[in-house]
């Protein structure tokens, strides 16, 4: 189905109408018919269009929820493990204890968390698709603004939830060590303008870069986070945050794991970071040793590493031993795409569709540049025989694959065992990816000029905390929490 604009003329004037058209097949031919007339386009204001979309979404949702038993059974089977993890973490208890004046706050937060666990790629507003996940909210029509206010209220409770999770994971014993992971991400919200008549227009997404400091239990479970504007999480701010956490929880050790683009200066606090590729020359080790002497770096089944201690820093060169490393696959995919296009150029040369040497070389260069394969493939054009040949540069490919599998960690932790350093950095890599994009699940736009800024820092922080709790619920089962508590 699709929409069609139909223009008619009467008494010298033009009138534009909107029709909903459907394609159908009859007698082996595709025909079209009008399903609905939506009236004059001039009368379809943005508010009316949004009302139509909302009505259609609710009808489709109702139809989906009234389908047969197998669908409901599948949904129930997916929801129940997540609900059990939520209940075992006792998050509703701490929310109700500290926000008893906010009815249904725990249920709204639970609905948003379970929604992110089960439907991480959902694009509809949360109020249209998640209330059925929580028994207390089923059958209720909850407007999106209530979820919006619930996110703001959650931000006010992050400190209490953070303390509760630490106490739960340590079974009431004193907390000795935490990892503070510094990650980069972005917030995606919606904004729009408003006309003099009071109607909104041009609803559009906007992106705001963020930096986050995530508190992580030694076993890899996140317990809290702080959100900062891009560039605000400086070394001085990190040092102050470490002092705050040590004083609040009586920590004996808090190690910073910086997973941003790399430290420009060596900080005074304990840290672990990864060197970006353009700084690998810092390693006091020849490149030939990195990718040729694998046995010297053996570390576990899927990784080998070498611990290099220097007076001013400590380096751990890690190499991924998995048979199908993602970095290898990316290189091979680029080469495969380039070869496929070069085959088409080769066929055109053979059929004399391409005759000029300058044109052939220009096209091959464009293909190699398109897939960034100039260093991996060599193309040779023989003008006399009218042939185009290309070959792989296996040594270069092998070298780049090895470098893609290599990660160099830098730290000032002289006494911590190398396995713990590597594990601390590699743990929760998935959490870093989960927080890379924090999207507003309410989809409620900020309206200019009545808002002097985009979404508030408190709202963005609360939304990021929803993402963190969803990751925690996803990675936590009752048996795992019990194990951590012992």
C-alpha positions as a Markdown table, in Angstrom:
| # | Residue | x | y | z |
|---|---|---|---|---|
| 1 | Unk | 0.0 | 0.0 | 0.0 |
| 2 | Unk | 1.1 | 3.6 | -0.6 |
| 3 | Unk | -0.3 | 7.1 | -0.6 |
| 4 | Unk | -1.0 | 9.1 | -3.7 |
| 5 | Unk | -1.7 | 12.8 | -4.1 |
| 6 | Unk | -4.6 | 13.5 | -6.5 |
| 7 | Unk | -5.2 | 17.0 | -7.9 |
| 8 | Unk | -8.6 | 18.1 | -9.3 |
| 9 | Unk | -9.6 | 21.4 | -10.8 |
| 10 | Unk | -13.0 | 23.0 | -10.3 |
| 11 | Unk | -14.0 | 26.5 | -11.4 |
| 12 | Unk | -10.4 | 27.5 | -12.1 |
| 13 | Unk | -9.1 | 26.3 | -8.7 |
| 14 | Unk | -6.9 | 23.3 | -7.8 |
| 15 | Unk | -7.7 | 20.9 | -4.9 |
| 16 | Unk | -5.3 | 18.3 | -3.7 |
| 17 | Unk | -6.6 | 15.1 | -2.0 |
| 18 | Unk | -4.8 | 12.2 | -0.4 |
| 19 | Unk | -5.7 | 8.6 | -1.2 |
| 20 | Unk | -4.5 | 5.3 | 0.2 |
| 21 | Unk | -3.8 | 3.0 | -2.8 |
| 22 | Unk | -3.4 | -0.8 | -2.8 |
| 23 | Unk | -1.8 | -3.0 | -5.4 |
| 24 | Unk | -3.5 | -6.3 | -6.3 |
| 25 | Unk | -3.2 | -9.0 | -9.0 |
| 26 | Unk | -6.0 | -9.9 | -11.3 |
| 27 | Unk | -5.8 | -12.1 | -14.4 |
| 28 | Unk | -2.0 | -12.1 | -14.2 |
| 29 | Unk | -1.8 | -8.3 | -14.2 |
| 30 | Unk | -1.1 | -5.9 | -11.3 |
| 31 | Unk | -3.8 | -3.4 | -10.8 |
| 32 | Unk | -4.5 | -0.6 | -8.2 |
| 33 | Unk | -7.6 | 0.4 | -6.2 |
| 34 | Unk | -8.4 | 3.1 | -3.7 |
| 35 | Unk | -8.6 | 1.8 | -0.1 |
| 36 | Unk | -9.4 | 5.1 | 1.6 |
| 37 | Unk | -9.8 | 8.8 | 0.9 |
| 38 | Unk | -8.1 | 10.9 | 3.5 |
| 39 | Unk | -9.5 | 14.2 | 2.4 |
| 40 | Unk | -8.0 | 17.5 | 1.5 |
| 41 | Unk | -4.3 | 17.7 | 2.1 |
| 42 | Unk | -4.6 | 21.3 | 3.3 |
| 43 | Unk | -6.7 | 20.0 | 6.2 |
| 44 | Unk | -4.2 | 17.4 | 7.3 |
| 45 | Unk | -2.3 | 19.2 | 10.1 |
| 46 | Unk | 0.6 | 17.6 | 11.8 |
| 47 | Unk | -1.6 | 16.9 | 14.8 |
| 48 | Unk | -4.1 | 15.0 | 12.7 |
| 49 | Unk | -1.4 | 13.0 | 11.0 |
| 50 | Unk | 0.1 | 12.1 | 14.4 |
| 51 | Unk | -3.4 | 11.1 | 15.7 |
| 52 | Unk | -3.8 | 8.8 | 12.6 |
| 53 | Unk | -0.4 | 7.2 | 13.2 |
| 54 | Unk | -1.1 | 6.7 | 16.9 |
| 55 | Unk | -4.5 | 5.2 | 16.2 |
| 56 | Unk | -3.1 | 2.8 | 13.6 |
| 57 | Unk | -0.3 | 1.7 | 16.0 |
| 58 | Unk | -2.7 | 1.0 | 18.8 |
| 59 | Unk | -5.0 | -1.0 | 16.6 |
| 60 | Unk | -2.1 | -3.1 | 15.2 |
| 61 | Unk | -0.8 | -3.6 | 18.8 |
| 62 | Unk | -4.2 | -4.7 | 20.0 |
| 63 | Unk | -4.4 | -7.2 | 17.1 |
| 64 | Unk | -0.9 | -8.5 | 17.9 |
| 65 | Unk | -1.8 | -9.0 | 21.6 |
| 66 | Unk | -5.0 | -10.9 | 20.8 |
| 67 | Unk | -3.3 | -13.5 | 18.5 |
| 68 | Unk | -3.3 | -17.2 | 19.4 |
| 69 | Unk | -1.7 | -19.0 | 22.2 |
| 70 | Unk | 1.7 | -19.8 | 20.5 |
| 71 | Unk | 2.6 | -16.1 | 20.2 |
| 72 | Unk | 1.6 | -15.4 | 23.8 |
| 73 | Unk | 3.5 | -18.4 | 25.0 |
| 74 | Unk | 6.6 | -17.2 | 23.2 |
| 75 | Unk | 6.3 | -13.8 | 24.7 |
| 76 | Unk | 5.7 | -15.2 | 28.2 |
| 77 | Unk | 8.8 | -17.4 | 27.9 |
| 78 | Unk | 10.9 | -14.4 | 26.9 |
| 79 | Unk | 9.6 | -12.1 | 29.6 |
| 80 | Unk | 9.6 | -14.4 | 32.7 |
| 81 | Unk | 13.4 | -14.9 | 32.9 |
| 82 | Unk | 14.0 | -11.1 | 32.7 |
| 83 | Unk | 11.3 | -10.5 | 35.3 |
| 84 | Unk | 12.8 | -13.0 | 37.7 |
| 85 | Unk | 16.2 | -11.3 | 37.3 |
| 86 | Unk | 14.6 | -7.9 | 38.1 |
| 87 | Unk | 12.8 | -9.4 | 41.1 |
| 88 | Unk | 16.0 | -11.1 | 42.4 |
| 89 | Unk | 17.9 | -7.8 | 42.2 |
| 90 | Unk | 15.1 | -6.3 | 44.4 |
| 91 | Unk | 15.1 | -3.1 | 42.5 |
| 92 | Unk | 11.4 | -2.5 | 43.0 |
| 93 | Unk | 12.0 | -2.6 | 46.8 |
| 94 | Unk | 14.6 | 0.1 | 46.8 |
| 95 | Unk | 12.6 | 2.3 | 44.4 |
| 96 | Unk | 9.4 | 2.0 | 46.5 |
| 97 | Unk | 11.3 | 2.6 | 49.7 |
| 98 | Unk | 12.9 | 5.9 | 48.6 |
| 99 | Unk | 10.0 | 7.1 | 46.4 |
| 100 | Unk | 6.8 | 6.0 | 48.2 |
| 101 | Unk | 5.2 | 9.3 | 47.1 |
| 102 | Unk | 5.5 | 8.3 | 43.4 |
| 103 | Unk | 2.9 | 5.6 | 42.7 |
| 104 | Unk | 3.8 | 3.1 | 40.0 |
| 105 | Unk | 7.3 | 4.4 | 39.6 |
| 106 | Unk | 8.8 | 1.0 | 40.1 |
| 107 | Unk | 6.4 | -0.6 | 37.6 |
| 108 | Unk | 7.2 | 2.1 | 35.0 |
| 109 | Unk | 10.9 | 1.7 | 35.4 |
| 110 | Unk | 10.6 | -2.1 | 35.3 |
| 111 | Unk | 8.6 | -1.8 | 32.1 |
| 112 | Unk | 11.2 | 0.4 | 30.4 |
| 113 | Unk | 14.0 | -1.9 | 31.6 |
| 114 | Unk | 12.3 | -5.1 | 30.3 |
| 115 | Unk | 11.4 | -3.3 | 27.1 |
| 116 | Unk | 15.1 | -2.6 | 26.4 |
| 117 | Unk | 16.1 | -6.2 | 27.3 |
| 118 | Unk | 13.5 | -7.8 | 25.0 |
| 119 | Unk | 13.3 | -5.2 | 22.2 |
| 120 | Unk | 16.6 | -3.2 | 22.1 |
| 121 | Unk | 15.9 | -2.1 | 18.5 |
| 122 | Unk | 12.3 | -0.9 | 19.0 |
| 123 | Unk | 11.6 | 2.5 | 17.4 |
| 124 | Unk | 8.1 | 3.1 | 18.6 |
| 125 | Unk | 7.5 | 5.2 | 21.8 |
| 126 | Unk | 7.7 | 3.2 | 24.9 |
| 127 | Unk | 4.1 | 3.9 | 26.0 |
| 128 | Unk | 2.8 | 2.1 | 22.9 |
| 129 | Unk | 4.6 | -1.2 | 23.3 |
| 130 | Unk | 5.8 | -2.0 | 26.8 |
| 131 | Unk | 3.0 | -1.8 | 29.3 |
| 132 | Unk | 2.0 | -5.4 | 28.7 |
| 133 | Unk | 5.4 | -6.6 | 30.1 |
| 134 | Unk | 4.4 | -5.8 | 33.7 |
| 135 | Unk | 1.3 | -7.3 | 35.2 |
| 136 | Unk | 0.4 | -4.2 | 37.2 |
| 137 | Unk | 0.3 | -2.1 | 34.0 |
| 138 | Unk | -1.6 | -4.4 | 31.7 |
| 139 | Unk | -4.7 | -3.0 | 30.2 |
| 140 | Unk | -3.9 | 0.5 | 31.2 |
| 141 | Unk | -3.4 | 3.4 | 28.8 |
| 142 | Unk | -0.4 | 5.2 | 30.2 |
| 143 | Unk | 0.7 | 8.4 | 28.4 |
| 144 | Unk | 4.3 | 8.9 | 27.4 |
| 145 | Unk | 4.7 | 11.9 | 29.7 |
| 146 | Unk | 4.4 | 9.6 | 32.7 |
| 147 | Unk | 7.4 | 7.6 | 31.4 |
| 148 | Unk | 9.2 | 10.9 | 30.9 |
| 149 | Unk | 8.7 | 11.9 | 34.5 |
| 150 | Unk | 9.6 | 8.4 | 35.7 |
| 151 | Unk | 13.0 | 8.8 | 34.0 |
| 152 | Unk | 13.5 | 12.1 | 35.8 |
| 153 | Unk | 12.5 | 10.5 | 39.1 |
| 154 | Unk | 14.9 | 7.6 | 38.5 |
| 155 | Unk | 17.8 | 10.0 | 38.1 |
| 156 | Unk | 17.1 | 11.2 | 41.7 |
| 157 | Unk | 17.4 | 7.6 | 43.0 |
| 158 | Unk | 20.6 | 6.5 | 41.2 |
| 159 | Unk | 22.7 | 6.9 | 44.3 |
| 160 | Unk | 20.4 | 4.7 | 46.4 |
| 161 | Unk | 20.1 | 2.1 | 43.7 |
| 162 | Unk | 23.9 | 2.1 | 43.3 |
| 163 | Unk | 24.4 | 1.5 | 47.1 |
| 164 | Unk | 21.8 | -1.2 | 47.1 |
| 165 | Unk | 23.4 | -3.1 | 44.2 |
| 166 | Unk | 26.8 | -3.0 | 45.8 |
| 167 | Unk | 25.4 | -4.3 | 49.1 |
| 168 | Unk | 23.6 | -7.0 | 47.3 |
| 169 | Unk | 26.6 | -8.2 | 45.2 |
| 170 | Unk | 28.9 | -8.2 | 48.2 |
| 171 | Unk | 26.3 | -9.8 | 50.5 |
| 172 | Unk | 26.6 | -7.0 | 53.0 |
| 173 | Unk | 30.4 | -7.2 | 53.3 |
| 174 | Unk | 32.6 | -4.1 | 52.8 |
| 175 | Unk | 33.4 | -3.2 | 49.2 |
| 176 | Unk | 37.2 | -3.5 | 48.6 |
| 177 | Unk | 37.6 | -2.8 | 44.9 |
| 178 | Unk | 35.6 | -1.2 | 42.1 |
| 179 | Unk | 36.5 | -0.5 | 38.5 |
| 180 | Unk | 35.5 | 2.9 | 37.0 |
| 181 | Unk | 35.1 | 2.4 | 33.2 |
| 182 | Unk | 35.2 | 5.6 | 31.1 |
| 183 | Unk | 33.3 | 5.2 | 27.9 |
| 184 | Unk | 32.1 | 7.5 | 25.1 |
| 185 | Unk | 28.6 | 7.6 | 23.7 |
| 186 | Unk | 25.9 | 9.8 | 22.4 |
| 187 | Unk | 22.3 | 10.7 | 23.4 |
| 188 | Unk | 19.7 | 10.7 | 20.6 |
| 189 | Unk | 16.6 | 12.8 | 21.3 |
| 190 | Unk | 13.9 | 14.6 | 19.3 |
| 191 | Unk | 13.2 | 18.2 | 18.9 |
| 192 | Unk | 10.8 | 20.3 | 16.8 |
| 193 | Unk | 9.7 | 23.9 | 16.2 |
| 194 | Unk | 6.3 | 25.5 | 16.7 |
| 195 | Unk | 4.3 | 27.7 | 14.4 |
| 196 | Unk | 2.6 | 31.0 | 15.4 |
| 197 | Unk | -0.7 | 29.0 | 15.3 |
| 198 | Unk | 0.6 | 26.7 | 18.0 |
| 199 | Unk | 1.2 | 23.6 | 15.9 |
| 200 | Unk | 4.5 | 21.7 | 15.9 |
| 201 | Unk | 6.5 | 21.0 | 12.8 |
| 202 | Unk | 9.8 | 19.4 | 11.6 |
| 203 | Unk | 10.1 | 16.8 | 14.3 |
| 204 | Unk | 13.7 | 15.7 | 13.9 |
| 205 | Unk | 16.3 | 13.7 | 15.9 |
| 206 | Unk | 19.4 | 15.4 | 17.3 |
| 207 | Unk | 22.5 | 13.8 | 18.7 |
| 208 | Unk | 24.5 | 14.9 | 21.7 |
| 209 | Unk | 28.0 | 13.4 | 22.4 |
| 210 | Unk | 28.5 | 12.1 | 26.0 |
| 211 | Unk | 31.1 | 10.6 | 28.2 |
| 212 | Unk | 30.2 | 8.2 | 31.0 |
| 213 | Unk | 31.9 | 6.9 | 34.1 |
| 214 | Unk | 30.4 | 3.5 | 34.9 |
| 215 | Unk | 31.0 | 1.8 | 38.2 |
| 216 | Unk | 31.6 | -1.9 | 37.6 |
| 217 | Unk | 31.8 | -4.8 | 40.1 |
| 218 | Unk | 35.1 | -6.9 | 39.9 |
| 219 | Unk | 33.0 | -9.6 | 38.2 |
| 220 | Unk | 31.8 | -7.3 | 35.4 |
| 221 | Unk | 28.4 | -6.3 | 36.6 |
| 222 | Unk | 27.7 | -2.5 | 36.4 |
| 223 | Unk | 26.2 | -0.9 | 39.5 |
| 224 | Unk | 26.0 | 2.8 | 38.6 |
| 225 | Unk | 27.1 | 5.6 | 36.3 |
| 226 | Unk | 27.7 | 9.3 | 36.0 |
| 227 | Unk | 27.0 | 11.1 | 32.7 |
| 228 | Unk | 29.1 | 14.1 | 31.5 |
| 229 | Unk | 29.1 | 16.3 | 28.4 |
| 230 | Unk | 31.7 | 15.5 | 25.8 |
| 231 | Unk | 35.1 | 16.7 | 27.0 |
| 232 | Unk | 34.0 | 17.4 | 30.6 |
| 233 | Unk | 35.4 | 14.1 | 32.0 |
| 234 | Unk | 38.9 | 15.4 | 32.5 |
| 235 | Unk | 41.6 | 13.9 | 34.6 |
| 236 | Unk | 40.8 | 16.3 | 37.4 |
| 237 | Unk | 37.1 | 15.3 | 37.4 |
| 238 | Unk | 38.0 | 11.6 | 37.3 |
| 239 | Unk | 40.3 | 12.0 | 40.3 |
| 240 | Unk | 37.6 | 13.9 | 42.2 |
| 241 | Unk | 35.1 | 11.1 | 41.4 |
| 242 | Unk | 37.5 | 8.5 | 42.7 |
| 243 | Unk | 37.9 | 10.3 | 46.0 |
| 244 | Unk | 34.1 | 10.5 | 46.3 |
| 245 | Unk | 33.6 | 6.8 | 45.7 |
| 246 | Unk | 36.4 | 5.8 | 48.1 |
| 247 | Unk | 34.9 | 8.0 | 50.8 |
| 248 | Unk | 31.3 | 6.9 | 50.2 |
| 249 | Unk | 31.9 | 3.2 | 50.1 |
| 250 | Unk | 35.2 | 2.8 | 52.0 |
| 251 | Unk | 37.0 | 1.4 | 48.9 |
| 252 | Unk | 40.6 | 0.3 | 49.3 |
| 253 | Unk | 41.1 | 0.3 | 45.5 |
| 254 | Unk | 39.3 | 2.0 | 42.6 |
| 255 | Unk | 40.9 | 1.4 | 39.2 |
| 256 | Unk | 40.1 | 3.5 | 36.1 |
| 257 | Unk | 39.6 | 1.6 | 32.9 |
| 258 | Unk | 39.6 | 4.2 | 30.2 |
| 259 | Unk | 37.9 | 2.8 | 27.0 |
| 260 | Unk | 37.8 | 6.1 | 25.2 |
| 261 | Unk | 40.2 | 7.2 | 22.5 |
| 262 | Unk | 43.3 | 6.9 | 24.6 |
| 263 | Unk | 45.0 | 9.0 | 27.3 |
| 264 | Unk | 47.1 | 11.9 | 26.1 |
| 265 | Unk | 48.8 | 12.3 | 29.5 |
| 266 | Unk | 49.7 | 9.8 | 32.1 |
| 267 | Unk | 47.4 | 10.3 | 35.1 |
| 268 | Unk | 48.4 | 9.9 | 38.7 |
| 269 | Unk | 45.4 | 7.6 | 39.6 |
| 270 | Unk | 45.5 | 3.9 | 38.9 |
| 271 | Unk | 44.5 | 3.3 | 35.2 |
| 272 | Unk | 44.3 | 0.8 | 32.4 |
| 273 | Unk | 43.8 | 2.0 | 28.8 |
| 274 | Unk | 44.4 | 0.8 | 25.3 |
| 275 | Unk | 46.8 | 2.5 | 22.9 |
| 276 | Unk | 45.3 | 3.7 | 19.7 |
| 277 | Unk | 47.0 | 2.4 | 16.5 |
| 278 | Unk | 48.8 | 5.7 | 15.9 |
| 279 | Unk | 50.6 | 5.3 | 19.2 |
| 280 | Unk | 51.8 | 1.7 | 18.9 |
| 281 | Unk | 55.4 | 2.9 | 18.5 |
| 282 | Unk | 55.4 | 3.4 | 22.2 |
| 283 | Unk | 55.8 | -0.3 | 22.7 |
| 284 | Unk | 59.4 | -1.3 | 23.4 |
| 285 | Unk | 59.0 | -4.3 | 21.0 |
| 286 | Unk | 59.6 | -4.8 | 17.3 |
| 287 | Unk | 56.7 | -5.2 | 15.1 |
| 288 | Unk | 58.1 | -8.5 | 13.7 |
| 289 | Unk | 57.9 | -10.0 | 17.2 |
| 290 | Unk | 54.3 | -8.9 | 17.6 |
| 291 | Unk | 52.9 | -11.0 | 14.8 |
| 292 | Unk | 55.5 | -13.7 | 14.2 |
| 293 | Unk | 56.3 | -15.2 | 17.6 |
| 294 | Unk | 52.9 | -16.3 | 18.7 |
| 295 | Unk | 54.1 | -18.9 | 21.2 |
| 296 | Unk | 55.9 | -16.3 | 23.3 |
| 297 | Unk | 52.5 | -14.6 | 23.9 |
| 298 | Unk | 50.3 | -17.6 | 24.8 |
| 299 | Unk | 47.7 | -16.6 | 27.4 |
| 300 | Unk | 44.7 | -18.9 | 27.9 |
| 301 | Unk | 42.9 | -20.6 | 25.0 |
| 302 | Unk | 41.8 | -17.5 | 23.0 |
| 303 | Unk | 44.5 | -15.0 | 23.8 |
| 304 | Unk | 48.2 | -14.7 | 24.0 |
| 305 | Unk | 50.0 | -11.8 | 25.6 |
| 306 | Unk | 53.3 | -10.4 | 26.7 |
| 307 | Unk | 53.9 | -8.4 | 29.8 |
| 308 | Unk | 56.4 | -5.6 | 29.2 |
| 309 | Unk | 57.4 | -3.6 | 32.3 |
| 310 | Unk | 59.1 | -0.2 | 31.9 |
| 311 | Unk | 60.2 | 2.3 | 34.5 |
| 312 | Unk | 57.4 | 4.8 | 33.6 |
| 313 | Unk | 54.6 | 2.4 | 32.4 |
| 314 | Unk | 53.6 | -1.2 | 31.9 |
| 315 | Unk | 52.4 | -2.6 | 28.5 |
| 316 | Unk | 50.5 | -5.8 | 27.8 |
| 317 | Unk | 50.5 | -6.8 | 24.1 |
| 318 | Unk | 47.4 | -9.0 | 23.6 |
| 319 | Unk | 46.7 | -11.1 | 20.5 |
| 320 | Unk | 43.3 | -12.6 | 19.6 |
| 321 | Unk | 43.7 | -16.3 | 18.7 |
| 322 | Unk | 40.1 | -17.0 | 17.8 |
| 323 | Unk | 39.8 | -18.7 | 14.3 |
| 324 | Unk | 37.4 | -16.1 | 12.9 |
| 325 | Unk | 38.3 | -12.8 | 14.4 |
| 326 | Unk | 36.0 | -9.9 | 13.5 |
| 327 | Unk | 38.9 | -7.8 | 12.3 |
| 328 | Unk | 39.8 | -10.6 | 9.8 |
| 329 | Unk | 36.3 | -10.8 | 8.6 |
| 330 | Unk | 36.1 | -7.0 | 8.0 |
| 331 | Unk | 39.2 | -7.1 | 5.9 |
| 332 | Unk | 38.0 | -10.1 | 3.8 |
| 333 | Unk | 34.6 | -8.5 | 3.3 |
| 334 | Unk | 36.1 | -5.3 | 1.9 |
| 335 | Unk | 38.4 | -7.3 | -0.4 |
| 336 | Unk | 35.5 | -9.5 | -1.6 |
| 337 | Unk | 33.4 | -6.4 | -2.4 |
| 338 | Unk | 36.3 | -4.8 | -4.3 |
| 339 | Unk | 37.0 | -8.0 | -6.2 |
| 340 | Unk | 33.3 | -8.3 | -7.3 |
| 341 | Unk | 33.4 | -4.8 | -8.7 |
| 342 | Unk | 36.7 | -5.3 | -10.4 |
| 343 | Unk | 35.4 | -8.4 | -12.1 |
| 344 | Unk | 32.7 | -6.3 | -13.7 |
| 345 | Unk | 35.4 | -3.8 | -14.8 |
| 346 | Unk | 37.4 | -6.7 | -16.2 |
| 347 | Unk | 34.4 | -8.0 | -18.1 |
| 348 | Unk | 33.8 | -4.5 | -19.6 |
| 349 | Unk | 37.5 | -4.4 | -20.7 |
| 350 | Unk | 37.2 | -7.8 | -22.3 |
| 351 | Unk | 34.0 | -6.8 | -24.1 |
| 352 | Unk | 35.7 | -3.6 | -25.2 |
| 353 | Unk | 33.1 | -1.5 | -23.5 |
| 354 | Unk | 36.1 | 0.1 | -21.8 |
| 355 | Unk | 39.0 | 0.9 | -24.2 |
| 356 | Unk | 40.9 | 3.9 | -23.0 |
| 357 | Unk | 43.7 | 3.1 | -20.5 |
| 358 | Unk | 43.1 | 6.2 | -18.5 |
| 359 | Unk | 39.4 | 5.3 | -18.0 |
| 360 | Unk | 40.3 | 1.7 | -17.0 |
| 361 | Unk | 42.9 | 2.9 | -14.4 |
| 362 | Unk | 40.5 | 5.5 | -13.1 |
| 363 | Unk | 37.8 | 3.0 | -12.5 |
| 364 | Unk | 40.0 | 0.5 | -10.8 |
| 365 | Unk | 41.5 | 3.2 | -8.6 |
| 366 | Unk | 37.9 | 4.3 | -7.7 |
| 367 | Unk | 36.9 | 0.7 | -6.7 |
| 368 | Unk | 40.0 | 0.2 | -4.6 |
| 369 | Unk | 39.5 | 3.6 | -2.8 |
| 370 | Unk | 35.8 | 2.9 | -2.3 |
| 371 | Unk | 36.6 | -0.2 | -0.2 |
| 372 | Unk | 39.9 | 1.0 | 1.2 |
| 373 | Unk | 41.8 | -1.8 | -0.5 |
| 374 | Unk | 44.6 | 0.0 | -2.3 |
| 375 | Unk | 47.2 | -1.8 | -0.1 |
| 376 | Unk | 45.6 | -5.2 | -0.5 |
| 377 | Unk | 45.0 | -5.5 | -4.3 |
| 378 | Unk | 47.3 | -4.8 | -7.3 |
| 379 | Unk | 45.6 | -4.2 | -10.7 |
| 380 | Unk | 47.5 | -4.5 | -13.9 |
| 381 | Unk | 46.1 | -3.4 | -17.3 |
| 382 | Unk | 47.6 | -4.8 | -20.5 |
| 383 | Unk | 46.7 | -2.4 | -23.3 |
| 384 | Unk | 48.1 | -4.6 | -26.1 |
| 385 | Unk | 46.1 | -7.7 | -25.0 |
| 386 | Unk | 43.2 | -5.7 | -23.7 |
| 387 | Unk | 43.2 | -7.5 | -20.4 |
| 388 | Unk | 42.8 | -6.5 | -16.7 |
| 389 | Unk | 44.4 | -8.6 | -14.0 |
| 390 | Unk | 44.4 | -8.2 | -10.3 |
| 391 | Unk | 46.0 | -10.1 | -7.4 |
| 392 | Unk | 46.0 | -10.1 | -3.6 |
| 393 | Unk | 49.0 | -8.9 | -1.6 |
| 394 | Unk | 49.0 | -11.7 | 0.9 |
| 395 | Unk | 51.9 | -10.4 | 3.0 |
| 396 | Unk | 50.2 | -7.0 | 3.5 |
| 397 | Unk | 46.9 | -8.7 | 4.3 |
| 398 | Unk | 48.5 | -11.0 | 6.8 |
| 399 | Unk | 50.2 | -8.1 | 8.5 |
| 400 | Unk | 47.1 | -6.0 | 8.8 |
| 401 | Unk | 45.1 | -9.0 | 10.1 |
| 402 | Unk | 47.7 | -9.5 | 12.7 |
| 403 | Unk | 47.6 | -5.9 | 13.7 |
| 404 | Unk | 43.8 | -6.0 | 13.8 |
| 405 | Unk | 44.0 | -8.9 | 16.3 |
| 406 | Unk | 46.5 | -7.0 | 18.4 |
| 407 | Unk | 45.6 | -4.8 | 21.3 |
| 408 | Unk | 48.1 | -3.0 | 23.5 |
| 409 | Unk | 47.1 | -2.1 | 27.0 |
| 410 | Unk | 49.0 | 0.5 | 29.0 |
| 411 | Unk | 48.8 | 0.8 | 32.8 |
| 412 | Unk | 50.6 | 2.1 | 35.9 |
| 413 | Unk | 49.6 | -0.9 | 38.0 |
| 414 | Unk | 53.0 | -2.5 | 38.7 |
| 415 | Unk | 51.9 | -5.2 | 41.1 |
| 416 | Unk | 48.5 | -6.4 | 39.8 |
| 417 | Unk | 48.8 | -9.7 | 38.0 |
| 418 | Unk | 48.7 | -9.5 | 34.2 |
| 419 | Unk | 45.7 | -11.8 | 33.9 |
| 420 | Unk | 43.6 | -9.5 | 36.1 |
| 421 | Unk | 44.6 | -6.4 | 34.1 |
| 422 | Unk | 43.6 | -8.1 | 30.8 |
| 423 | Unk | 40.4 | -9.4 | 32.3 |
| 424 | Unk | 39.5 | -6.0 | 33.8 |
| 425 | Unk | 39.8 | -4.3 | 30.4 |
| 426 | Unk | 38.1 | -6.9 | 28.3 |
| 427 | Unk | 35.3 | -7.5 | 30.7 |
| 428 | Unk | 32.1 | -5.6 | 29.9 |
| 429 | Unk | 33.1 | -4.7 | 26.3 |
| 430 | Unk | 29.5 | -5.4 | 25.5 |
| 431 | Unk | 28.4 | -2.8 | 28.0 |
| 432 | Unk | 30.5 | -0.2 | 26.2 |
| 433 | Unk | 28.6 | -1.1 | 23.0 |
| 434 | Unk | 25.3 | -0.9 | 24.8 |
| 435 | Unk | 26.0 | 2.6 | 26.0 |
| 436 | Unk | 27.4 | 3.8 | 22.7 |
| 437 | Unk | 23.9 | 5.1 | 21.8 |
| 438 | Unk | 21.4 | 6.2 | 24.5 |
| 439 | Unk | 18.1 | 6.9 | 22.7 |
| 440 | Unk | 15.1 | 8.6 | 24.3 |
| 441 | Unk | 12.5 | 5.8 | 24.6 |
| 442 | Unk | 9.6 | 8.2 | 25.1 |
| 443 | Unk | 10.2 | 9.9 | 21.7 |
| 444 | Unk | 8.7 | 13.1 | 23.2 |
| 445 | Unk | 10.3 | 16.1 | 21.4 |
| 446 | Unk | 11.7 | 19.2 | 23.0 |
| 447 | Unk | 9.8 | 22.2 | 21.5 |
| 448 | Unk | 11.5 | 25.4 | 20.6 |
| 449 | Unk | 11.4 | 28.3 | 21.5 |
| 450 | Unk | 9.7 | 27.3 | 24.7 |
| 451 | Unk | 12.7 | 25.1 | 25.8 |
| 452 | Unk | 15.9 | 27.0 | 26.4 |
| 453 | Unk | 17.9 | 23.8 | 25.9 |
| 454 | Unk | 17.5 | 20.3 | 24.6 |
| 455 | Unk | 16.8 | 17.4 | 27.0 |
| 456 | Unk | 18.1 | 18.1 | 30.5 |
| 457 | Unk | 21.2 | 16.4 | 31.9 |
| 458 | Unk | 19.0 | 14.8 | 34.5 |
| 459 | Unk | 16.8 | 13.2 | 31.9 |
| 460 | Unk | 19.8 | 12.0 | 29.8 |
| 461 | Unk | 21.3 | 10.5 | 33.0 |
| 462 | Unk | 18.1 | 8.8 | 33.9 |
| 463 | Unk | 17.8 | 7.4 | 30.4 |
| 464 | Unk | 21.4 | 6.1 | 30.4 |
| 465 | Unk | 20.6 | 4.4 | 33.8 |
| 466 | Unk | 17.7 | 2.6 | 32.1 |
| 467 | Unk | 20.2 | 1.2 | 29.6 |
| 468 | Unk | 22.6 | 0.2 | 32.4 |
| 469 | Unk | 19.8 | -1.6 | 34.4 |
| 470 | Unk | 18.7 | -3.4 | 31.2 |
| 471 | Unk | 22.2 | -4.7 | 30.7 |
| 472 | Unk | 22.4 | -5.7 | 34.4 |
| 473 | Unk | 19.1 | -7.6 | 34.2 |
| 474 | Unk | 20.1 | -9.3 | 30.9 |
| 475 | Unk | 23.4 | -10.5 | 32.4 |
| 476 | Unk | 22.1 | -11.4 | 35.8 |
| 477 | Unk | 20.1 | -14.5 | 36.8 |
| 478 | Unk | 19.1 | -15.6 | 40.3 |
| 479 | Unk | 21.9 | -18.2 | 40.4 |
| 480 | Unk | 24.5 | -15.6 | 39.2 |
| 481 | Unk | 23.6 | -13.0 | 41.8 |
| 482 | Unk | 23.8 | -15.7 | 44.5 |
| 483 | Unk | 27.2 | -16.7 | 43.3 |
| 484 | Unk | 28.4 | -13.1 | 43.3 |
| 485 | Unk | 27.0 | -12.6 | 46.8 |
| 486 | Unk | 28.9 | -15.5 | 48.3 |
